[in-house]
């Protein structure tokens, strides 16, 4: 009996060890999945967002009008590293770079590289902004002019999509300020079909003395009423 009981005990131990190994394997797999998920969420926080569809759609027509008026092409380029392009566009269209020597012998482009680091990193988010061109404009003066519109490195870090498209629309004005291009025409509304004449202002003599004449009229009316009441009372007393 003792030997049989001892035999059952020895066969149960390997089963418990096998189950323990299976649970340990599952725990390691779960830990690996959690680690992968954590890395994925960290990487997502370092992705630089591109301009919205509306921002790009509003920017391209502005650059097209300026390019037609000034004879210079304008564009933008947003990168999250020097090799990863987030967004590019120009007066030639959304997604079309401005460096096209055939269609754009003269061009100016705002370029920004934004660096986002994970929360575990000791490095702070930063941005590098510069103006590139075909070589015949004052790039540094144009880049310095962006500061007047509040387009500094901090804005590019906080909202890179809005900042890059906003800076692109400022390029025609800043290029004209440096004397490298003629001012872009300002679109204004056409004249009205007909201009209505102003109403007659009236005579200044009557307008300045209106209160006097109103008061005199009231006194005259009261006097007439008193006379009528007096005459009626006299006729009744005689009757």
Secondary structure by P-SEA (a helix, b strand, c coil): caaaaaaaaaaaaaaaaaaaaaaaaaaaaaaaaaaaaaaaaaaaaaccccccaaaaaaaaaaaaaaaaaccbbbbbbbbcccccccccccccccccccccccccccbbbbbbbbbbbccccccccccccccccccccaaaaaaaacccccccaaaaaacaaaaaaaaaaaaaaaaaaaccccccbbbbbccccbbbbccccccaaaaaaaaaaaaaaaaaaaaaaaaaaaaaaaaaaac
